[in-house]
Amino acid sequence: MDKLYADKGYISKALASELLERGVSIVNNVRKNMKAKALSLWDREMLSRRFIIETINDQLKNISQIEHTRHRSVHGFMLNIIGGLVAYQLKERKPQLNITSAEFNAMAVMR
């Protein structure tokens, strides 16, 4: 089963069940007005590392100049995305999750 780590927010039961049917479980923190739910230690840790993924997305949009809304064609759009991904890959210092081998093995066992 795949997991989708999300921000705090309300996700309808219909959407959650549709994603679950497709093999995707949603993992998120709950708001004050929502019922509490139990999270595994791994899921808690991955939620706390979400900011790194958001940092990567921000760098792709700003530093690699992927965010551009006036594309003249689908080819221009794809060229801009690929160019941004290549520029990101050529960066010397990239944010990392720094998952230890023990954490990685625990993740493999959980699947």
N, C-alpha and C positions, 0 to 999 in steps of 0.2 A: 504494500500500500504506500502511495506517495503522500507526502505531507506538504501543505501550503502554510507557511508562517506568515501571519497577517498582523496588522496593527489592531489596537483596541477598536472595537466597533461591533455593531449589531449586524449579524448575517442571518437572513431569514432561514427558518427551518427547511423551507422548500429548496432553497439554493444549497444549503448544507447537505440535504439528503440526495440531491441530484449529483453533487460532486462526489459524495460517498459512493453512489452507484457506479461512478466512473473510476473509482479507486483512489480518490483524493480526500484526505481528511484535513480539515482546517484546524490549525493550532493558533490560538490568539489569547491574549489576556482579556479579561472581562471588564466591562464598565461597572461603575458602582451600582447601577440599577439592574444588573443582570445577575442571574444565578451563578454562583461559583462552580467551577469544574476542576477536577483533579488533572494536573499535568505531570508528566514524567520529568525526572531530573534533566534528561537529554533535551526535551522540548523546552523546558524553562531556560536552559543554557542557550539553545539556538535562538529563542526569542530575544534574549539579551544581546545577541550578536547581530541582530537585524540591522543595526545602524551601519555596520561595515558594508553590507550589501547596498544600503541606501547611499553610502558614500561613493561606492563604485558607480552606481547609476548616475549620481550627480557629476562625477568626473567625466563619464561618457557624454553627458549632455553638455557640460560647460567647457571642459578642457579640450575634449576631442571634437567639439562642435557638432554633435549629432542632432541637437535640438534645432530644427529649422522647419518652419511650417509652410513655406511657399515653394514646394517642389513642383516643377513643371511636368514631370512624368514619373511613372513608377520606377523607371530605370534610374532617374536622378535621385529618387528617394533611396533606392537600394545602394547606389554608389556612395551616397552620403553615409549610410549606416555602416557599410563595409569599411569605408575609409576611417570612420571613427573607431571601429573595433581594431583595425590595424594600428592606428595611432595609439590606442590604449595598450595594445600588446607590446609596442615598442618602448613604452615607459619603463624606466629602470626600477622605480619604486612603486609597487602596487599594494593596496590594502589586502590583508590576508585574514582568514578566520583563525589561523594558528591552532588547528585541531591536533591534539596529540595522538600518537598511535593507539594509546589505550582508549581514547574517546572514539577514534575511528573504528576500532574493533568492536566497541560497545554498540556503535551504530549499525555495524554489519550484522551483529547478533540480533538486534531488534527487528530487522527486516524480515 
